[in-house]
């Protein structure tokens, strides 16, 4: 199931527009031989040239999302500090 996707438009050196899609997909947990198995999170990157994907366990996906959140917050805080020094 597709959970979400981010479409990023960009221009190459010739000025032609391209798009890259960052898609998050999920597969429900299952049972195998009577034992519960984790679901999967698939992160897929598709553009006009290629496509690639990585399948993550829920714990791996949580680790990646925690790191992304931390880095994103730090970058946003740095920008805020730059704006504050710019306004002073």
Phi and psi restraints in degrees (range 20) as a CNS / XPLOR table:
assign (resid 1 and name C) (resid 2 and name N)
       (resid 2 and name CA) (resid 2 and name C) 1.0 -79.3 20.0 2
assign (resid 2 and name N) (resid 2 and name CA)
       (resid 2 and name C) (resid 3 and name N) 1.0 121.4 20.0 2
assign (resid 2 and name C) (resid 3 and name N)
       (resid 3 and name CA) (resid 3 and name C) 1.0 -88.7 20.0 2
assign (resid 3 and name N) (resid 3 and name CA)
       (resid 3 and name C) (resid 4 and name N) 1.0 -43.6 20.0 2
assign (resid 3 and name C) (resid 4 and name N)
       (resid 4 and name CA) (resid 4 and name C) 1.0 -166.4 20.0 2
assign (resid 4 and name N) (resid 4 and name CA)
       (resid 4 and name C) (resid 5 and name N) 1.0 159.6 20.0 2
assign (resid 4 and name C) (resid 5 and name N)
       (resid 5 and name CA) (resid 5 and name C) 1.0 -150.1 20.0 2
assign (resid 5 and name N) (resid 5 and name CA)
       (resid 5 and name C) (resid 6 and name N) 1.0 146.2 20.0 2
assign (resid 5 and name C) (resid 6 and name N)
       (resid 6 and name CA) (resid 6 and name C) 1.0 -114.5 20.0 2
assign (resid 6 and name N) (resid 6 and name CA)
       (resid 6 and name C) (resid 7 and name N) 1.0 127.2 20.0 2
assign (resid 6 and name C) (resid 7 and name N)
       (resid 7 and name CA) (resid 7 and name C) 1.0 -104.4 20.0 2
assign (resid 7 and name N) (resid 7 and name CA)
       (resid 7 and name C) (resid 8 and name N) 1.0 124.1 20.0 2
assign (resid 7 and name C) (resid 8 and name N)
       (resid 8 and name CA) (resid 8 and name C) 1.0 -114.0 20.0 2
assign (resid 8 and name N) (resid 8 and name CA)
       (resid 8 and name C) (resid 9 and name N) 1.0 118.7 20.0 2
assign (resid 8 and name C) (resid 9 and name N)
       (resid 9 and name CA) (resid 9 and name C) 1.0 -94.8 20.0 2
assign (resid 9 and name N) (resid 9 and name CA)
       (resid 9 and name C) (resid 10 and name N) 1.0 139.9 20.0 2
assign (resid 9 and name C) (resid 10 and name N)
       (resid 10 and name CA) (resid 10 and name C) 1.0 -148.6 20.0 2
assign (resid 10 and name N) (resid 10 and name CA)
       (resid 10 and name C) (resid 11 and name N) 1.0 160.8 20.0 2
assign (resid 10 and name C) (resid 11 and name N)
       (resid 11 and name CA) (resid 11 and name C) 1.0 -113.0 20.0 2
assign (resid 11 and name N) (resid 11 and name CA)
       (resid 11 and name C) (resid 12 and name N) 1.0 139.3 20.0 2
assign (resid 11 and name C) (resid 12 and name N)
       (resid 12 and name CA) (resid 12 and name C) 1.0 -83.7 20.0 2
assign (resid 12 and name N) (resid 12 and name CA)
       (resid 12 and name C) (resid 13 and name N) 1.0 -177.1 20.0 2
assign (resid 12 and name C) (resid 13 and name N)
       (resid 13 and name CA) (resid 13 and name C) 1.0 -65.0 20.0 2
assign (resid 13 and name N) (resid 13 and name CA)
       (resid 13 and name C) (resid 14 and name N) 1.0 -18.9 20.0 2
assign (resid 13 and name C) (resid 14 and name N)
       (resid 14 and name CA) (resid 14 and name C) 1.0 -87.9 20.0 2
assign (resid 14 and name N) (resid 14 and name CA)
       (resid 14 and name C) (resid 15 and name N) 1.0 -4.2 20.0 2
assign (resid 14 and name C) (resid 15 and name N)
       (resid 15 and name CA) (resid 15 and name C) 1.0 87.4 20.0 2
assign (resid 15 and name N) (resid 15 and name CA)
       (resid 15 and name C) (resid 16 and name N) 1.0 5.5 20.0 2
assign (resid 15 and name C) (resid 16 and name N)
       (resid 16 and name CA) (resid 16 and name C) 1.0 -80.1 20.0 2
assign (resid 16 and name N) (resid 16 and name CA)
       (resid 16 and name C) (resid 17 and name N) 1.0 138.5 20.0 2
assign (resid 16 and name C) (resid 17 and name N)
       (resid 17 and name CA) (resid 17 and name C) 1.0 -83.7 20.0 2
assign (resid 17 and name N) (resid 17 and name CA)
       (resid 17 and name C) (resid 18 and name N) 1.0 140.8 20.0 2
assign (resid 17 and name C) (resid 18 and name N)
       (resid 18 and name CA) (resid 18 and name C) 1.0 -134.7 20.0 2
assign (resid 18 and name N) (resid 18 and name CA)
       (resid 18 and name C) (resid 19 and name N) 1.0 166.1 20.0 2
assign (resid 18 and name C) (resid 19 and name N)
       (resid 19 and name CA) (resid 19 and name C) 1.0 -133.4 20.0 2
assign (resid 19 and name N) (resid 19 and name CA)
       (resid 19 and name C) (resid 20 and name N) 1.0 149.3 20.0 2
assign (resid 19 and name C) (resid 20 and name N)
       (resid 20 and name CA) (resid 20 and name C) 1.0 -124.8 20.0 2
assign (resid 20 and name N) (resid 20 and name CA)
       (resid 20 and name C) (resid 21 and name N) 1.0 133.8 20.0 2
assign (resid 20 and name C) (resid 21 and name N)
       (resid 21 and name CA) (resid 21 and name C) 1.0 -110.6 20.0 2
assign (resid 21 and name N) (resid 21 and name CA)
       (resid 21 and name C) (resid 22 and name N) 1.0 127.5 20.0 2
assign (resid 21 and name C) (resid 22 and name N)
       (resid 22 and name CA) (resid 22 and name C) 1.0 -107.6 20.0 2
assign (resid 22 and name N) (resid 22 and name CA)
       (resid 22 and name C) (resid 23 and name N) 1.0 110.9 20.0 2
assign (resid 22 and name C) (resid 23 and name N)
       (resid 23 and name CA) (resid 23 and name C) 1.0 -118.3 20.0 2
assign (resid 23 and name N) (resid 23 and name CA)
       (resid 23 and name C) (resid 24 and name N) 1.0 138.2 20.0 2
assign (resid 23 and name C) (resid 24 and name N)
       (resid 24 and name CA) (resid 24 and name C) 1.0 -111.4 20.0 2
assign (resid 24 and name N) (resid 24 and name CA)
       (resid 24 and name C) (resid 25 and name N) 1.0 124.0 20.0 2
assign (resid 24 and name C) (resid 25 and name N)
       (resid 25 and name CA) (resid 25 and name C) 1.0 -122.3 20.0 2
assign (resid 25 and name N) (resid 25 and name CA)
       (resid 25 and name C) (resid 26 and name N) 1.0 156.4 20.0 2
assign (resid 25 and name C) (resid 26 and name N)
       (resid 26 and name CA) (resid 26 and name C) 1.0 -135.0 20.0 2
assign (resid 26 and name N) (resid 26 and name CA)
       (resid 26 and name C) (resid 27 and name N) 1.0 148.7 20.0 2
assign (resid 26 and name C) (resid 27 and name N)
       (resid 27 and name CA) (resid 27 and name C) 1.0 -120.0 20.0 2
assign (resid 27 and name N) (resid 27 and name CA)
       (resid 27 and name C) (resid 28 and name N) 1.0 132.2 20.0 2
assign (resid 27 and name C) (resid 28 and name N)
       (resid 28 and name CA) (resid 28 and name C) 1.0 -63.4 20.0 2
assign (resid 28 and name N) (resid 28 and name CA)
       (resid 28 and name C) (resid 29 and name N) 1.0 153.4 20.0 2
assign (resid 28 and name C) (resid 29 and name N)
       (resid 29 and name CA) (resid 29 and name C) 1.0 -60.1 20.0 2
assign (resid 29 and name N) (resid 29 and name CA)
       (resid 29 and name C) (resid 30 and name N) 1.0 152.0 20.0 2
assign (resid 29 and name C) (resid 30 and name N)
       (resid 30 and name CA) (resid 30 and name C) 1.0 -131.3 20.0 2
assign (resid 30 and name N) (resid 30 and name CA)
       (resid 30 and name C) (resid 31 and name N) 1.0 178.1 20.0 2
assign (resid 30 and name C) (resid 31 and name N)
       (resid 31 and name CA) (resid 31 and name C) 1.0 -118.7 20.0 2
assign (resid 31 and name N) (resid 31 and name CA)
       (resid 31 and name C) (resid 32 and name N) 1.0 136.6 20.0 2
assign (resid 31 and name C) (resid 32 and name N)
       (resid 32 and name CA) (resid 32 and name C) 1.0 -130.9 20.0 2
assign (resid 32 and name N) (resid 32 and name CA)
       (resid 32 and name C) (resid 33 and name N) 1.0 121.8 20.0 2
assign (resid 32 and name C) (resid 33 and name N)
       (resid 33 and name CA) (resid 33 and name C) 1.0 54.4 20.0 2
assign (resid 33 and name N) (resid 33 and name CA)
       (resid 33 and name C) (resid 34 and name N) 1.0 35.7 20.0 2
assign (resid 33 and name C) (resid 34 and name N)
       (resid 34 and name CA) (resid 34 and name C) 1.0 82.5 20.0 2
assign (resid 34 and name N) (resid 34 and name CA)
       (resid 34 and name C) (resid 35 and name N) 1.0 1.2 20.0 2
assign (resid 34 and name C) (resid 35 and name N)
       (resid 35 and name CA) (resid 35 and name C) 1.0 -110.6 20.0 2
assign (resid 35 and name N) (resid 35 and name CA)
       (resid 35 and name C) (resid 36 and name N) 1.0 137.2 20.0 2
assign (resid 35 and name C) (resid 36 and name N)
       (resid 36 and name CA) (resid 36 and name C) 1.0 -66.3 20.0 2
assign (resid 36 and name N) (resid 36 and name CA)
       (resid 36 and name C) (resid 37 and name N) 1.0 139.3 20.0 2
assign (resid 36 and name C) (resid 37 and name N)
       (resid 37 and name CA) (resid 37 and name C) 1.0 -121.5 20.0 2
assign (resid 37 and name N) (resid 37 and name CA)
       (resid 37 and name C) (resid 38 and name N) 1.0 144.7 20.0 2
assign (resid 37 and name C) (resid 38 and name N)
       (resid 38 and name CA) (resid 38 and name C) 1.0 -57.5 20.0 2
assign (resid 38 and name N) (resid 38 and name CA)
       (resid 38 and name C) (resid 39 and name N) 1.0 151.9 20.0 2
assign (resid 38 and name C) (resid 39 and name N)
       (resid 39 and name CA) (resid 39 and name C) 1.0 -75.7 20.0 2
assign (resid 39 and name N) (resid 39 and name CA)
       (resid 39 and name C) (resid 40 and name N) 1.0 178.7 20.0 2
assign (resid 39 and name C) (resid 40 and name N)
       (resid 40 and name CA) (resid 40 and name C) 1.0 -124.9 20.0 2
assign (resid 40 and name N) (resid 40 and name CA)
       (resid 40 and name C) (resid 41 and name N) 1.0 148.4 20.0 2
assign (resid 40 and name C) (resid 41 and name N)
       (resid 41 and name CA) (resid 41 and name C) 1.0 -114.2 20.0 2
assign (resid 41 and name N) (resid 41 and name CA)
       (resid 41 and name C) (resid 42 and name N) 1.0 125.4 20.0 2
assign (resid 41 and name C) (resid 42 and name N)
       (resid 42 and name CA) (resid 42 and name C) 1.0 -109.3 20.0 2
assign (resid 42 and name N) (resid 42 and name CA)
       (resid 42 and name C) (resid 43 and name N) 1.0 128.5 20.0 2
assign (resid 42 and name C) (resid 43 and name N)
       (resid 43 and name CA) (resid 43 and name C) 1.0 -107.3 20.0 2
assign (resid 43 and name N) (resid 43 and name CA)
       (resid 43 and name C) (resid 44 and name N) 1.0 120.0 20.0 2
assign (resid 43 and name C) (resid 44 and name N)
       (resid 44 and name CA) (resid 44 and name C) 1.0 -120.4 20.0 2
assign (resid 44 and name N) (resid 44 and name CA)
       (resid 44 and name C) (resid 45 and name N) 1.0 134.6 20.0 2
assign (resid 44 and name C) (resid 45 and name N)
       (resid 45 and name CA) (resid 45 and name C) 1.0 -118.6 20.0 2
assign (resid 45 and name N) (resid 45 and name CA)
       (resid 45 and name C) (resid 46 and name N) 1.0 120.8 20.0 2
assign (resid 45 and name C) (resid 46 and name N)
       (resid 46 and name CA) (resid 46 and name C) 1.0 -126.1 20.0 2
assign (resid 46 and name N) (resid 46 and name CA)
       (resid 46 and name C) (resid 47 and name N) 1.0 130.1 20.0 2
assign (resid 46 and name C) (resid 47 and name N)
       (resid 47 and name CA) (resid 47 and name C) 1.0 -137.8 20.0 2
assign (resid 47 and name N) (resid 47 and name CA)
       (resid 47 and name C) (resid 48 and name N) 1.0 -173.2 20.0 2
assign (resid 47 and name C) (resid 48 and name N)
       (resid 48 and name CA) (resid 48 and name C) 1.0 -69.0 20.0 2
assign (resid 48 and name N) (resid 48 and name CA)
       (resid 48 and name C) (resid 49 and name N) 1.0 -15.1 20.0 2
assign (resid 48 and name C) (resid 49 and name N)
       (resid 49 and name CA) (resid 49 and name C) 1.0 -102.0 20.0 2
assign (resid 49 and name N) (resid 49 and name CA)
       (resid 49 and name C) (resid 50 and name N) 1.0 -38.7 20.0 2
assign (resid 49 and name C) (resid 50 and name N)
       (resid 50 and name CA) (resid 50 and name C) 1.0 -156.1 20.0 2
assign (resid 50 and name N) (resid 50 and name CA)
       (resid 50 and name C) (resid 51 and name N) 1.0 177.7 20.0 2
assign (resid 50 and name C) (resid 51 and name N)
       (resid 51 and name CA) (resid 51 and name C) 1.0 -143.8 20.0 2
assign (resid 51 and name N) (resid 51 and name CA)
       (resid 51 and name C) (resid 52 and name N) 1.0 142.3 20.0 2
assign (resid 51 and name C) (resid 52 and name N)
       (resid 52 and name CA) (resid 52 and name C) 1.0 -146.3 20.0 2
assign (resid 52 and name N) (resid 52 and name CA)
       (resid 52 and name C) (resid 53 and name N) 1.0 157.1 20.0 2
assign (resid 52 and name C) (resid 53 and name N)
       (resid 53 and name CA) (resid 53 and name C) 1.0 -147.6 20.0 2
assign (resid 53 and name N) (resid 53 and name CA)
       (resid 53 and name C) (resid 54 and name N) 1.0 155.2 20.0 2
assign (resid 53 and name C) (resid 54 and name N)
       (resid 54 and name CA) (resid 54 and name C) 1.0 -133.8 20.0 2
assign (resid 54 and name N) (resid 54 and name CA)
       (resid 54 and name C) (resid 55 and name N) 1.0 135.2 20.0 2
assign (resid 54 and name C) (resid 55 and name N)
       (resid 55 and name CA) (resid 55 and name C) 1.0 -101.0 20.0 2
assign (resid 55 and name N) (resid 55 and name CA)
       (resid 55 and name C) (resid 56 and name N) 1.0 129.3 20.0 2
assign (resid 55 and name C) (resid 56 and name N)
       (resid 56 and name CA) (resid 56 and name C) 1.0 -120.8 20.0 2
assign (resid 56 and name N) (resid 56 and name CA)
       (resid 56 and name C) (resid 57 and name N) 1.0 146.3 20.0 2
assign (resid 56 and name C) (resid 57 and name N)
       (resid 57 and name CA) (resid 57 and name C) 1.0 -73.9 20.0 2
assign (resid 57 and name N) (resid 57 and name CA)
       (resid 57 and name C) (resid 58 and name N) 1.0 163.0 20.0 2
assign (resid 57 and name C) (resid 58 and name N)
       (resid 58 and name CA) (resid 58 and name C) 1.0 -56.4 20.0 2
assign (resid 58 and name N) (resid 58 and name CA)
       (resid 58 and name C) (resid 59 and name N) 1.0 -38.6 20.0 2
assign (resid 58 and name C) (resid 59 and name N)
       (resid 59 and name CA) (resid 59 and name C) 1.0 -69.0 20.0 2
assign (resid 59 and name N) (resid 59 and name CA)
       (resid 59 and name C) (resid 60 and name N) 1.0 -37.4 20.0 2
assign (resid 59 and name C) (resid 60 and name N)
       (resid 60 and name CA) (resid 60 and name C) 1.0 -66.0 20.0 2
assign (resid 60 and name N) (resid 60 and name CA)
       (resid 60 and name C) (resid 61 and name N) 1.0 -41.8 20.0 2
assign (resid 60 and name C) (resid 61 and name N)
       (resid 61 and name CA) (resid 61 and name C) 1.0 -63.4 20.0 2
assign (resid 61 and name N) (resid 61 and name CA)
       (resid 61 and name C) (resid 62 and name N) 1.0 -39.5 20.0 2
assign (resid 61 and name C) (resid 62 and name N)
       (resid 62 and name CA) (resid 62 and name C) 1.0 -64.6 20.0 2
assign (resid 62 and name N) (resid 62 and name CA)
       (resid 62 and name C) (resid 63 and name N) 1.0 -39.9 20.0 2
assign (resid 62 and name C) (resid 63 and name N)
       (resid 63 and name CA) (resid 63 and name C) 1.0 -62.6 20.0 2
assign (resid 63 and name N) (resid 63 and name CA)
       (resid 63 and name C) (resid 64 and name N) 1.0 -45.4 20.0 2
assign (resid 63 and name C) (resid 64 and name N)
       (resid 64 and name CA) (resid 64 and name C) 1.0 -64.3 20.0 2
assign (resid 64 and name N) (resid 64 and name CA)
       (resid 64 and name C) (resid 65 and name N) 1.0 -45.2 20.0 2
assign (resid 64 and name C) (resid 65 and name N)
       (resid 65 and name CA) (resid 65 and name C) 1.0 -65.9 20.0 2
assign (resid 65 and name N) (resid 65 and name CA)
       (resid 65 and name C) (resid 66 and name N) 1.0 -35.9 20.0 2
assign (resid 65 and name C) (resid 66 and name N)
       (resid 66 and name CA) (resid 66 and name C) 1.0 -64.6 20.0 2
assign (resid 66 and name N) (resid 66 and name CA)
       (resid 66 and name C) (resid 67 and name N) 1.0 -42.5 20.0 2
assign (resid 66 and name C) (resid 67 and name N)
       (resid 67 and name CA) (resid 67 and name C) 1.0 -67.0 20.0 2
assign (resid 67 and name N) (resid 67 and name CA)
       (resid 67 and name C) (resid 68 and name N) 1.0 -42.6 20.0 2
assign (resid 67 and name C) (resid 68 and name N)
       (resid 68 and name CA) (resid 68 and name C) 1.0 -60.3 20.0 2
assign (resid 68 and name N) (resid 68 and name CA)
       (resid 68 and name C) (resid 69 and name N) 1.0 -43.7 20.0 2
assign (resid 68 and name C) (resid 69 and name N)
       (resid 69 and name CA) (resid 69 and name C) 1.0 -60.8 20.0 2
assign (resid 69 and name N) (resid 69 and name CA)
       (resid 69 and name C) (resid 70 and name N) 1.0 -44.9 20.0 2
assign (resid 69 and name C) (resid 70 and name N)
       (resid 70 and name CA) (resid 70 and name C) 1.0 -62.5 20.0 2
assign (resid 70 and name N) (resid 70 and name CA)
       (resid 70 and name C) (resid 71 and name N) 1.0 -47.8 20.0 2
assign (resid 70 and name C) (resid 71 and name N)
       (resid 71 and name CA) (resid 71 and name C) 1.0 -65.1 20.0 2
assign (resid 71 and name N) (resid 71 and name CA)
       (resid 71 and name C) (resid 72 and name N) 1.0 -43.5 20.0 2
assign (resid 71 and name C) (resid 72 and name N)
       (resid 72 and name CA) (resid 72 and name C) 1.0 -62.1 20.0 2
assign (resid 72 and name N) (resid 72 and name CA)
       (resid 72 and name C) (resid 73 and name N) 1.0 -43.6 20.0 2
assign (resid 72 and name C) (resid 73 and name N)
       (resid 73 and name CA) (resid 73 and name C) 1.0 -62.2 20.0 2
assign (resid 73 and name N) (resid 73 and name CA)
       (resid 73 and name C) (resid 74 and name N) 1.0 -42.6 20.0 2
assign (resid 73 and name C) (resid 74 and name N)
       (resid 74 and name CA) (resid 74 and name C) 1.0 -64.2 20.0 2
assign (resid 74 and name N) (resid 74 and name CA)
       (resid 74 and name C) (resid 75 and name N) 1.0 -42.7 20.0 2
assign (resid 74 and name C) (resid 75 and name N)
       (resid 75 and name CA) (resid 75 and name C) 1.0 -64.4 20.0 2
assign (resid 75 and name N) (resid 75 and name CA)
       (resid 75 and name C) (resid 76 and name N) 1.0 -40.8 20.0 2
assign (resid 75 and name C) (resid 76 and name N)
       (resid 76 and name CA) (resid 76 and name C) 1.0 -65.5 20.0 2
assign (resid 76 and name N) (resid 76 and name CA)
       (resid 76 and name C) (resid 77 and name N) 1.0 -39.7 20.0 2
assign (resid 76 and name C) (resid 77 and name N)
       (resid 77 and name CA) (resid 77 and name C) 1.0 -64.7 20.0 2
assign (resid 77 and name N) (resid 77 and name CA)
       (resid 77 and name C) (resid 78 and name N) 1.0 -39.9 20.0 2
assign (resid 77 and name C) (resid 78 and name N)
       (resid 78 and name CA) (resid 78 and name C) 1.0 -62.3 20.0 2
assign (resid 78 and name N) (resid 78 and name CA)
       (resid 78 and name C) (resid 79 and name N) 1.0 -41.8 20.0 2
assign (resid 78 and name C) (resid 79 and name N)
       (resid 79 and name CA) (resid 79 and name C) 1.0 -63.7 20.0 2
assign (resid 79 and name N) (resid 79 and name CA)
       (resid 79 and name C) (resid 80 and name N) 1.0 -42.8 20.0 2
assign (resid 79 and name C) (resid 80 and name N)
       (resid 80 and name CA) (resid 80 and name C) 1.0 -59.0 20.0 2
assign (resid 80 and name N) (resid 80 and name CA)
       (resid 80 and name C) (resid 81 and name N) 1.0 -43.6 20.0 2
assign (resid 80 and name C) (resid 81 and name N)
       (resid 81 and name CA) (resid 81 and name C) 1.0 -63.9 20.0 2
assign (resid 81 and name N) (resid 81 and name CA)
       (resid 81 and name C) (resid 82 and name N) 1.0 -36.4 20.0 2
assign (resid 81 and name C) (resid 82 and name N)
       (resid 82 and name CA) (resid 82 and name C) 1.0 -64.9 20.0 2
assign (resid 82 and name N) (resid 82 and name CA)
       (resid 82 and name C) (resid 83 and name N) 1.0 -42.6 20.0 2
assign (resid 82 and name C) (resid 83 and name N)
       (resid 83 and name CA) (resid 83 and name C) 1.0 -63.9 20.0 2
assign (resid 83 and name N) (resid 83 and name CA)
       (resid 83 and name C) (resid 84 and name N) 1.0 -41.4 20.0 2
assign (resid 83 and name C) (resid 84 and name N)
       (resid 84 and name CA) (resid 84 and name C) 1.0 -62.4 20.0 2
assign (resid 84 and name N) (resid 84 and name CA)
       (resid 84 and name C) (resid 85 and name N) 1.0 -42.6 20.0 2
assign (resid 84 and name C) (resid 85 and name N)
       (resid 85 and name CA) (resid 85 and name C) 1.0 -70.8 20.0 2
assign (resid 85 and name N) (resid 85 and name CA)
       (resid 85 and name C) (resid 86 and name N) 1.0 -30.1 20.0 2
assign (resid 85 and name C) (resid 86 and name N)
       (resid 86 and name CA) (resid 86 and name C) 1.0 -68.1 20.0 2
assign (resid 86 and name N) (resid 86 and name CA)
       (resid 86 and name C) (resid 87 and name N) 1.0 -36.6 20.0 2
assign (resid 86 and name C) (resid 87 and name N)
       (resid 87 and name CA) (resid 87 and name C) 1.0 -78.5 20.0 2
assign (resid 87 and name N) (resid 87 and name CA)
       (resid 87 and name C) (resid 88 and name N) 1.0 -21.8 20.0 2
